[in-house]
Amino acid sequence: MTTALIVAAGSGSRAGGALPKQFQPVAGRPMLRHAVEAFRHNPAIDAVVVVVAVGQEDFAREAVDDVRLVIGGATRRESVANGLKAVETARVLVHDAARPFVPAAVIDRVLAALDDAPGVTPVLPVADTLVRGEALLGEVVPRDGVWRVQTPQGFDTATLRRAHAAWDDSAEASDDAQMVRRLGLPVALVQGDPMLDKVTQPQDFAAAEARAGWEWRSATGFDVHRLEAGEELWLGGVLVPHDRGLSGHSDADVALHALTDALLGTIAAGDIGTHFPPSDPQWKGAASHRFLTHAAELIAAKGGQIAFVDLTIICEAPKIGPHRAGMQARIAALLGLSPERVSIKATTTERLGFTGRGEGIAAQASATVRLPGWTGATA
């Protein structure tokens, strides 16, 4: 059995920002969450332990839920040592939270090599020329046999504990592989991945975003409700004066219903009836803006961002023009968008069909969102 021990106890001061870097967003999610989910989704990982600094517990719980937290120490080495106390499996993978994107193939390679060695680390070859020197160019350092060391590093848990116990406290170790090697034990090398590049400086966030990529999705929604006397007419989140209103289980805002379905469609989350069934009495007379914000929250939970929404209201009456700006402002506020990202149009059916006869109002909508392209599930 194997535990993933994620070290997230640093201050992240070099990266800047109000939050330590491991809790700052990258590709729509906190950096730590990417790493945690990559290990959670791997069937070979039985447990995940996260090491955080004192006072960072709330940040960590907001970034990831249902994960065991351990308080770290003043250095990375001390933090790993504290985390090892919570490890109950025979093998452990030690990973830096500042490397948010963990390819499944790297995890698999490390675990496979761990069958034949007490320690394993992923590495990449050095592509750049290496030289010595300070103000002046010095001698070239041969690149043969020189590697960039990454994490996750895999170990026999008992061996890593022994390495930490034997380490000289007056010296610091930048990683755990060198501590195991100091015991005279072999550390195997496996192929790493550029996705594992570390986020350290402010400019590294842009590079990480580029590595993760984004996926653009669009979806549509459609809805219709009957006009009846004695009902209020809610359209686009605005109460519109009219001699009749729309009839439905909720407030029957046909525009927000269509838009809700469009948003749900971008994440393949069913339709409005899936989340708010008309058979459920708690939604009787409910304000439809609750449905719209629910869909937006589901997108946000996936790290997505709503880029643009487009709405067409189909009716003979009332006239939509006088209320267009109000609807636009209301929808923009509900979705956290600027008004220019909310398009509202109106049309008639030239007195054809149920809308042409004034029996009801229809609406069709489209939504465009961007979602993190990186899932951690593939190599």
MOJOWO-V511171 format. One record per backbone hydrogen bond with DSSP energy under -1.0 kcal/mol. CO is the residue of the C=O (numbers start at 1). NH is the residue of the N-H. If there is no record, write none. Layout:
{{CO & NH} {CO & NH}}
This chain:
{{1 & 91} {2 & 46} {2 & 47} {3 & 93} {4 & 49} {5 & 95} {6 & 51} {7 & 97} {20 & 23} {21 & 24} {22 & 32} {24 & 31} {26 & 29} {29 & 26} {30 & 34} {31 & 35} {32 & 36} {33 & 37} {34 & 38} {35 & 39} {36 & 40} {37 & 41} {39 & 42} {42 & 45} {47 & 4} {49 & 6} {50 & 70} {51 & 8} {52 & 72} {53 & 56} {56 & 60} {57 & 61} {58 & 62} {59 & 63} {60 & 64} {68 & 50} {70 & 52} {75 & 79} {76 & 80} {77 & 81} {78 & 82} {79 & 83} {80 & 84} {83 & 86} {84 & 87} {90 & 157} {91 & 3} {92 & 155} {93 & 5} {94 & 153} {95 & 7} {96 & 99} {98 & 199} {103 & 107} {104 & 108} {105 & 109} {106 & 110} {107 & 111} {108 & 112} {109 & 113} {110 & 114} {112 & 115} {113 & 116} {118 & 156} {119 & 188} {120 & 154} {121 & 190} {122 & 150} {123 & 192} {124 & 148} {130 & 141} {132 & 138} {139 & 132} {143 & 146} {146 & 126} {148 & 124} {153 & 94} {154 & 120} {155 & 92} {156 & 160} {157 & 161} {158 & 162} {159 & 163} {160 & 164} {161 & 165} {162 & 166} {168 & 171} {176 & 180} {177 & 181} {178 & 182} {180 & 185} {181 & 184} {188 & 121} {190 & 123} {193 & 196} {194 & 197} {201 & 204} {202 & 205} {203 & 207} {204 & 208} {205 & 209} {206 & 210} {207 & 211} {208 & 212} {209 & 213} {213 & 373} {215 & 371} {217 & 369} {219 & 367} {221 & 365} {223 & 363} {225 & 361} {226 & 247} {228 & 231} {228 & 245} {233 & 240} {235 & 238} {238 & 235} {245 & 228} {249 & 285} {252 & 254} {253 & 257} {254 & 258} {255 & 259} {256 & 260} {257 & 261} {258 & 262} {259 & 263} {260 & 264} {261 & 265} {262 & 266} {264 & 267} {264 & 269} {265 & 268} {271 & 274} {271 & 275} {272 & 276} {277 & 280} {280 & 283} {281 & 284} {283 & 286} {286 & 251} {287 & 290} {288 & 292} {289 & 293} {290 & 294} {291 & 295} {292 & 296} {293 & 297} {294 & 298} {295 & 299} {296 & 300} {297 & 301} {299 & 304} {300 & 303} {305 & 370} {308 & 368} {309 & 343} {310 & 366} {311 & 345} {312 & 364} {313 & 347} {314 & 362} {320 & 323} {321 & 324} {323 & 327} {324 & 328} {325 & 329} {326 & 330} {327 & 331} {328 & 332} {329 & 333} {330 & 334} {331 & 335} {332 & 337} {338 & 341} {339 & 342} {341 & 309} {343 & 311} {345 & 313} {347 & 315} {349 & 352} {352 & 356} {353 & 357} {354 & 359} {355 & 358} {359 & 227} {361 & 225} {362 & 314} {363 & 223} {364 & 312} {365 & 221} {366 & 310} {367 & 219} {368 & 307} {368 & 308} {369 & 217} {370 & 305} {371 & 215} {378 & 104}}
